[in-house]
Amino acid sequence: MLTEADVKQAMTDSGVTTDVSNLGSEQAFSEYGLDSLDLFNLFVELEGKTGVTVPDEDLDKLTSINDVLVYFNKS
Amino acid sequence: MIGIKAISSYIPKEGVDNFKQAETFEESASFVETKLGARFLPRLEQGDDTSDIAVKAVDALLCESDLAKEDIDALIVVTQNPDGQGLPHCAALVHKKLALPTHVAAFDVSLGCSGYVYGLSILQGFLAASGKKNGVLVTADPYSKVITTPNRTTSMLFGDAATATWMGENPQLVVSDCSFGTDGKGAEHLKVEQGELYMNGRQVFNFASLNVAPAIKTLLEKNDWPEESVDAFILHQGSLAIVDAIARRFKGSEAKFIKALENTGNTVSSSIPLILKNYLSNDNSARLVLSGFGVGFSWATCLLKRNEEYVN
Protein backbone atom coordinates (compact mmCIF):
# COMPACT_ATOMS: atom_id res chain seq x y z
CA MET A 1 0.00 0.00 0.00
CA LEU A 2 1.61 3.22 -1.19
CA THR A 3 1.25 6.22 1.13
CA GLU A 4 1.66 9.96 0.70
CA ALA A 5 4.92 9.75 2.63
CA ASP A 6 6.14 7.04 0.24
CA VAL A 7 5.45 9.25 -2.77
CA LYS A 8 7.25 12.22 -1.21
CA GLN A 9 10.18 9.99 -0.28
CA ALA A 10 10.25 8.68 -3.86
CA MET A 11 10.42 12.28 -5.06
CA THR A 12 13.42 12.96 -2.87
CA ASP A 13 15.09 9.67 -3.83
CA SER A 14 14.55 10.42 -7.50
CA GLY A 15 16.37 13.73 -7.30
CA VAL A 16 13.52 16.24 -7.08
CA THR A 17 15.26 19.28 -5.64
CA THR A 18 12.10 21.22 -4.79
CA ASP A 19 11.12 20.93 -1.11
CA VAL A 20 8.05 18.72 -1.32
CA SER A 21 7.22 18.72 2.38
CA ASN A 22 4.45 21.28 1.84
CA LEU A 23 3.09 19.72 -1.34
CA GLY A 24 -0.61 19.05 -0.74
CA SER A 25 -2.06 15.71 -1.73
CA GLU A 26 -4.59 17.37 -4.06
CA GLN A 27 -2.20 19.98 -5.39
CA ALA A 28 -1.18 19.71 -9.04
CA PHE A 29 2.48 18.80 -9.47
CA SER A 30 2.85 21.47 -12.16
CA GLU A 31 1.50 24.20 -9.84
CA TYR A 32 4.13 23.23 -7.30
CA GLY A 33 6.92 23.66 -9.84
CA LEU A 34 7.57 20.03 -10.72
CA ASP A 35 8.42 19.64 -14.39
CA SER A 36 8.13 16.77 -16.84
CA LEU A 37 11.61 15.43 -16.06
CA ASP A 38 10.86 15.46 -12.31
CA LEU A 39 7.86 13.28 -13.07
CA PHE A 40 9.87 10.96 -15.35
CA ASN A 41 12.24 10.44 -12.43
CA LEU A 42 9.39 9.99 -9.94
CA PHE A 43 7.65 7.32 -11.99
CA VAL A 44 10.88 5.40 -12.63
CA GLU A 45 11.31 5.35 -8.84
CA LEU A 46 7.70 4.36 -8.08
CA GLU A 47 7.62 1.71 -10.80
CA GLY A 48 10.80 0.22 -9.38
CA LYS A 49 9.41 0.19 -5.84
CA THR A 50 5.97 -1.20 -6.65
CA GLY A 51 6.42 -3.26 -9.81
CA VAL A 52 3.51 -1.34 -11.33
CA THR A 53 4.11 0.00 -14.83
CA VAL A 54 2.47 3.24 -15.88
CA PRO A 55 1.79 3.27 -19.64
CA ASP A 56 2.47 6.56 -21.45
CA GLU A 57 -1.23 7.09 -22.08
CA ASP A 58 -1.96 7.11 -18.33
CA LEU A 59 0.74 9.58 -17.41
CA ASP A 60 -1.32 12.71 -18.02
CA LYS A 61 -3.95 11.44 -15.57
CA LEU A 62 -1.49 11.41 -12.68
CA THR A 63 -1.26 15.07 -11.78
CA SER A 64 -1.25 14.96 -7.98
CA ILE A 65 -0.21 12.73 -5.09
CA ASN A 66 -3.81 11.59 -4.69
CA ASP A 67 -3.99 10.57 -8.34
CA VAL A 68 -0.78 8.60 -7.89
CA LEU A 69 -2.03 6.87 -4.74
CA VAL A 70 -5.32 5.85 -6.31
CA TYR A 71 -3.59 4.59 -9.45
CA PHE A 72 -0.86 2.58 -7.77
CA ASN A 73 -2.96 1.21 -4.94
CA LYS A 74 -5.66 -0.17 -7.23
CA SER A 75 -3.15 -1.75 -9.63
CA MET B 1 49.30 -1.59 -28.60
CA ILE B 2 46.54 0.41 -30.32
CA GLY B 3 44.60 3.13 -28.56
CA ILE B 4 43.63 6.79 -28.54
CA LYS B 5 46.39 9.17 -29.55
CA ALA B 6 44.55 12.47 -30.08
CA ILE B 7 41.08 13.98 -30.40
CA SER B 8 40.00 17.17 -32.15
CA SER B 9 36.60 18.67 -32.77
CA TYR B 10 34.56 21.16 -34.72
CA ILE B 11 31.70 23.06 -33.10
CA PRO B 12 29.82 25.57 -35.25
CA LYS B 13 29.90 29.11 -33.84
CA GLU B 14 26.36 29.99 -34.83
CA GLY B 15 23.43 28.48 -33.05
CA VAL B 16 20.37 28.83 -30.90
CA ASP B 17 19.98 30.65 -27.58
CA ASN B 18 18.20 27.91 -25.66
CA PHE B 19 16.74 30.29 -23.08
CA LYS B 20 14.94 32.23 -25.80
CA GLN B 21 13.89 29.02 -27.48
CA ALA B 22 12.54 27.66 -24.17
CA GLU B 23 10.31 30.73 -23.83
CA THR B 24 8.54 29.78 -27.04
CA PHE B 25 7.70 26.42 -25.44
CA GLU B 26 6.72 28.13 -22.15
CA GLU B 27 9.58 26.42 -20.34
CA SER B 28 11.49 28.25 -17.59
CA ALA B 29 15.14 29.29 -17.51
CA SER B 30 15.48 27.00 -14.49
CA PHE B 31 14.30 24.04 -16.59
CA VAL B 32 16.95 24.85 -19.19
CA GLU B 33 19.70 25.19 -16.61
CA THR B 34 18.91 22.36 -14.24
CA LYS B 35 17.28 19.73 -16.45
CA LEU B 36 18.34 20.20 -20.05
CA GLY B 37 21.75 21.68 -19.24
CA ALA B 38 22.25 23.42 -22.58
CA ARG B 39 22.27 27.20 -22.77
CA PHE B 40 23.38 27.21 -26.39
CA LEU B 41 22.83 24.78 -29.24
CA PRO B 42 25.29 25.04 -32.16
CA ARG B 43 23.83 24.66 -35.63
CA LEU B 44 25.35 23.75 -38.99
CA GLU B 45 26.66 26.78 -40.85
CA GLN B 46 24.76 27.74 -43.98
CA GLY B 47 25.70 25.36 -46.78
CA ASP B 48 27.42 22.81 -44.57
CA ASP B 49 26.39 19.17 -44.62
CA THR B 50 27.46 16.24 -42.48
CA SER B 51 30.58 15.51 -44.52
CA ASP B 52 31.64 19.17 -44.22
CA ILE B 53 31.67 19.19 -40.43
CA ALA B 54 33.39 15.80 -40.48
CA VAL B 55 36.09 17.30 -42.71
CA LYS B 56 36.47 20.28 -40.37
CA ALA B 57 37.00 17.95 -37.42
CA VAL B 58 39.60 15.89 -39.29
CA ASP B 59 41.32 19.07 -40.50
CA ALA B 60 41.55 20.16 -36.86
CA LEU B 61 43.05 16.78 -35.95
CA LEU B 62 45.64 17.03 -38.74
CA CYS B 63 46.51 20.54 -37.59
CA GLU B 64 46.67 19.78 -33.86
CA SER B 65 48.47 16.41 -33.94
CA ASP B 66 51.39 14.73 -35.71
CA LEU B 67 49.09 12.72 -37.93
CA ALA B 68 49.64 13.24 -41.67
CA LYS B 69 47.07 12.49 -44.37
CA GLU B 70 49.32 9.93 -46.06
CA ASP B 71 49.63 8.00 -42.79
CA ILE B 72 45.88 7.40 -42.42
CA ASP B 73 44.97 3.77 -43.11
CA ALA B 74 41.32 3.75 -42.05
CA LEU B 75 38.50 6.28 -41.74
CA ILE B 76 35.24 5.54 -39.99
CA VAL B 77 32.35 8.03 -39.90
CA VAL B 78 29.72 7.41 -37.23
CA THR B 79 26.49 8.99 -38.43
CA GLN B 80 22.82 8.32 -39.06
CA ASN B 81 22.34 11.61 -40.86
CA PRO B 82 24.80 11.42 -43.75
CA ASP B 83 24.74 13.67 -46.81
CA GLY B 84 21.83 12.90 -49.10
CA GLN B 85 20.36 9.47 -48.55
CA GLY B 86 23.60 7.88 -47.36
CA LEU B 87 24.57 6.55 -50.76
CA PRO B 88 27.45 7.01 -51.31
CA HIS B 89 28.58 6.56 -47.74
CA CYS B 90 29.64 9.67 -45.89
CA ALA B 91 33.16 8.35 -45.30
CA ALA B 92 33.74 8.30 -49.06
CA LEU B 93 32.69 11.96 -49.31
CA VAL B 94 34.96 12.89 -46.43
CA HIS B 95 37.77 10.92 -48.09
CA LYS B 96 37.24 12.90 -51.30
CA LYS B 97 37.02 16.32 -49.64
CA LEU B 98 40.18 15.65 -47.63
CA ALA B 99 41.97 14.27 -50.72
CA LEU B 100 43.10 11.22 -48.77
CA PRO B 101 45.20 8.52 -50.46
CA THR B 102 43.40 5.61 -52.13
CA HIS B 103 44.83 3.00 -49.77
CA VAL B 104 42.49 4.26 -47.01
CA ALA B 105 39.70 1.93 -45.89
CA ALA B 106 36.66 4.15 -45.39
CA PHE B 107 33.21 3.21 -44.16
CA ASP B 108 30.27 4.47 -42.13
CA VAL B 109 28.88 3.07 -38.89
CA SER B 110 25.14 3.63 -38.44
CA LEU B 111 24.73 4.24 -34.74
CA GLY B 112 23.61 7.21 -32.66
CA CYS B 113 24.61 8.05 -29.11
CA SER B 114 26.32 4.70 -28.49
CA GLY B 115 28.35 5.14 -31.67
CA TYR B 116 31.58 6.53 -30.28
CA VAL B 117 32.17 3.64 -27.90
CA TYR B 118 31.23 1.15 -30.59
CA GLY B 119 33.50 3.01 -33.00
CA LEU B 120 36.52 2.80 -30.72
CA SER B 121 36.12 -0.96 -30.51
CA ILE B 122 35.45 -1.39 -34.24
CA LEU B 123 38.43 0.71 -35.29
CA GLN B 124 40.76 -0.89 -32.77
CA GLY B 125 39.73 -4.35 -33.98
CA PHE B 126 39.95 -3.35 -37.65
CA LEU B 127 43.46 -1.97 -37.27
CA ALA B 128 44.62 -5.01 -35.33
CA ALA B 129 43.06 -7.47 -37.79
CA SER B 130 44.38 -5.74 -40.89
CA GLY B 131 47.82 -4.92 -39.56
CA LYS B 132 47.23 -1.22 -40.21
CA LYS B 133 48.63 1.47 -37.97
CA ASN B 134 46.53 4.62 -38.02
CA GLY B 135 42.80 5.09 -38.05
CA VAL B 136 40.53 8.08 -37.68
CA LEU B 137 37.16 7.75 -36.00
CA VAL B 138 34.82 10.61 -36.92
CA THR B 139 31.53 11.39 -35.23
CA ALA B 140 29.19 13.71 -37.13
CA ASP B 141 25.45 13.44 -36.66
CA PRO B 142 23.80 16.86 -37.00
CA TYR B 143 20.26 16.34 -35.78
CA SER B 144 19.28 19.84 -36.90
CA LYS B 145 18.82 18.22 -40.32
CA VAL B 146 15.90 16.23 -38.92
CA ILE B 147 14.48 18.83 -36.52
CA THR B 148 13.12 21.30 -39.02
CA THR B 149 9.94 22.36 -37.22
CA PRO B 150 9.65 23.46 -33.56
CA ASN B 151 9.22 20.46 -31.29
CA ARG B 152 9.26 20.78 -27.49
CA THR B 153 10.74 17.30 -27.02
CA THR B 154 13.67 17.59 -29.43
CA SER B 155 14.31 21.24 -30.34
CA MET B 156 15.78 22.20 -26.96
CA LEU B 157 18.04 19.15 -26.65
CA PHE B 158 20.25 18.65 -29.66
CA GLY B 159 23.28 20.53 -30.95
CA ASP B 160 25.49 20.00 -34.00
CA ALA B 161 29.18 19.12 -33.69
CA ALA B 162 31.78 16.74 -35.07
CA THR B 163 34.87 15.08 -33.62
CA ALA B 164 37.86 13.17 -34.97
CA THR B 165 39.81 10.65 -32.91
CA TRP B 166 43.18 9.31 -33.98
CA MET B 167 43.75 5.69 -32.99
CA GLY B 168 47.15 4.09 -33.43
CA GLU B 169 50.27 2.80 -31.76
CA ASN B 170 51.92 4.49 -28.75
CA PRO B 171 48.56 5.77 -27.54
CA GLN B 172 47.75 7.93 -24.54
CA LEU B 173 44.65 5.95 -23.59
CA VAL B 174 43.92 2.28 -24.16
CA VAL B 175 40.55 0.53 -24.32
CA SER B 176 40.78 -2.01 -21.53
CA ASP B 177 37.42 -3.74 -21.94
CA CYS B 178 34.00 -2.98 -23.35
CA SER B 179 30.44 -4.24 -23.34
CA PHE B 180 27.52 -3.68 -25.66
CA GLY B 181 23.76 -4.04 -25.60
CA THR B 182 20.70 -3.64 -27.79
CA ASP B 183 16.97 -3.65 -27.10
CA GLY B 184 15.25 -3.36 -30.46
CA LYS B 185 11.89 -2.97 -28.74
CA GLY B 186 13.00 0.61 -28.14
CA ALA B 187 13.39 1.34 -31.86
CA GLU B 188 9.94 2.90 -32.08
CA HIS B 189 10.73 5.48 -29.41
CA LEU B 190 13.46 7.38 -31.25
CA LYS B 191 13.30 7.49 -35.02
CA VAL B 192 13.03 9.66 -38.09
CA GLU B 193 9.65 9.64 -39.80
CA GLN B 194 9.09 11.52 -43.03
CA GLY B 195 12.28 13.44 -42.48
CA GLU B 196 11.50 14.59 -38.94
CA LEU B 197 12.90 13.30 -35.66
CA TYR B 198 10.38 11.71 -33.30
CA MET B 199 11.32 11.00 -29.70
CA ASN B 200 9.27 9.54 -26.87
CA GLY B 201 11.15 11.42 -24.17
CA ARG B 202 9.82 9.37 -21.29
CA GLN B 203 10.67 6.00 -22.82
CA VAL B 204 14.16 7.14 -23.78
CA PHE B 205 14.66 8.54 -20.28
CA ASN B 206 13.40 5.34 -18.64
CA PHE B 207 15.65 3.17 -20.81
CA ALA B 208 18.74 5.18 -19.99
CA SER B 209 18.06 5.60 -16.31
CA LEU B 210 17.40 1.87 -15.80
CA ASN B 211 19.93 0.20 -18.12
CA VAL B 212 23.11 2.25 -18.19
CA ALA B 213 24.12 2.04 -14.53
CA PRO B 214 23.85 -1.78 -14.38
CA ALA B 215 25.88 -2.08 -17.60
CA ILE B 216 28.64 0.09 -16.13
CA LYS B 217 28.62 -1.70 -12.78
CA THR B 218 28.80 -5.13 -14.44
CA LEU B 219 31.81 -4.12 -16.54
CA LEU B 220 33.56 -2.59 -13.53
CA GLU B 221 33.02 -5.74 -11.48
CA LYS B 222 34.21 -7.99 -14.32
CA ASN B 223 37.47 -6.04 -14.48
CA ASP B 224 37.88 -5.63 -10.73
CA TRP B 225 37.70 -1.85 -11.00
CA PRO B 226 36.04 -0.51 -7.82
CA GLU B 227 33.92 2.59 -8.46
CA GLU B 228 36.25 4.61 -6.26
CA SER B 229 39.23 3.71 -8.47
CA VAL B 230 37.65 5.45 -11.48
CA ASP B 231 38.81 9.03 -12.06
CA ALA B 232 35.88 10.10 -14.22
CA PHE B 233 32.68 8.71 -15.68
CA ILE B 234 32.20 10.23 -19.11
CA LEU B 235 28.65 9.49 -20.20
CA HIS B 236 26.81 10.50 -23.32
CA GLN B 237 25.38 13.93 -22.53
CA GLY B 238 21.74 13.18 -23.35
CA SER B 239 20.62 15.90 -20.97
CA LEU B 240 21.68 17.07 -17.55
CA ALA B 241 18.70 15.22 -16.05
CA ILE B 242 19.69 11.88 -17.53
CA VAL B 243 23.33 12.17 -16.44
CA ASP B 244 22.07 13.04 -12.95
CA ALA B 245 19.63 10.13 -12.94
CA ILE B 246 22.41 7.67 -13.79
CA ALA B 247 24.94 9.26 -11.42
CA ARG B 248 22.48 8.89 -8.51
CA ARG B 249 22.91 5.14 -8.85
CA PHE B 250 26.58 5.49 -7.91
CA LYS B 251 26.38 6.67 -4.30
CA GLY B 252 29.54 8.44 -3.26
CA SER B 253 30.84 8.76 -6.82
CA GLU B 254 28.27 11.20 -8.20
CA ALA B 255 30.81 14.04 -8.42
CA LYS B 256 32.93 12.01 -10.85
CA PHE B 257 30.18 12.08 -13.47
CA ILE B 258 31.15 14.75 -15.95
CA LYS B 259 28.51 17.23 -17.09
CA ALA B 260 29.52 19.33 -20.05
CA LEU B 261 26.73 20.21 -22.40
CA GLU B 262 26.18 23.87 -21.52
CA ASN B 263 27.50 25.18 -24.85
CA THR B 264 26.73 22.23 -27.10
CA GLY B 265 23.61 20.38 -25.96
CA ASN B 266 23.25 16.73 -26.89
CA THR B 267 25.61 16.21 -29.83
CA VAL B 268 24.75 12.53 -30.23
CA SER B 269 27.90 10.43 -30.84
CA SER B 270 30.12 13.50 -30.46
CA SER B 271 29.27 14.19 -26.82
CA ILE B 272 31.73 11.69 -25.31
CA PRO B 273 34.80 12.60 -27.42
CA LEU B 274 34.11 16.33 -26.87
CA ILE B 275 34.70 15.66 -23.17
CA LEU B 276 37.36 12.98 -23.56
CA LYS B 277 39.66 15.32 -25.49
CA ASN B 278 40.20 17.20 -22.22
CA TYR B 279 41.64 14.02 -20.69
CA LEU B 280 44.53 13.79 -23.15
CA SER B 281 48.03 15.25 -22.76
CA ASN B 282 47.52 17.51 -19.78
CA ASP B 283 45.70 15.08 -17.55
CA ASN B 284 46.89 12.31 -15.28
CA SER B 285 43.66 10.37 -14.89
CA ALA B 286 44.51 6.70 -14.92
CA ARG B 287 41.06 5.17 -15.24
CA LEU B 288 38.09 6.48 -17.21
CA VAL B 289 34.69 4.97 -17.95
CA LEU B 290 32.84 5.85 -21.16
CA SER B 291 29.20 4.98 -21.76
CA GLY B 292 27.02 5.88 -24.71
CA PHE B 293 23.33 5.08 -25.00
CA GLY B 294 20.35 6.01 -27.13
CA VAL B 295 18.61 5.27 -30.41
CA GLY B 296 17.95 1.58 -30.97
CA PHE B 297 17.88 1.26 -28.03
CA SER B 298 21.62 0.72 -28.09
CA TRP B 299 24.24 1.09 -25.41
CA ALA B 300 27.98 0.60 -25.12
CA THR B 301 30.41 1.00 -22.26
CA CYS B 302 34.18 0.85 -22.18
CA LEU B 303 36.98 1.19 -19.69
CA LEU B 304 39.94 3.35 -20.65
CA LYS B 305 43.27 3.27 -18.90
CA ARG B 306 46.23 5.54 -19.37
CA ASN B 307 49.19 4.02 -21.22
CA GLU B 308 52.05 4.45 -18.80
CA GLU B 309 54.52 3.78 -21.61
CA TYR B 310 53.19 6.66 -23.69
CA VAL B 311 56.01 8.81 -25.06
CA ASN B 312 55.17 12.39 -25.98
Interface residues (C-beta under 8 A of the other chain):
Chain A: S14 G15 T17 D35 S36 L37 F40 N41 F43 V44 G48 D56 L59
Chain B: E27 S28 F31 T34 K35 N200 G201 R202 Q203 F205 N206 S209 L210 S239 A241 D244 A245 R248
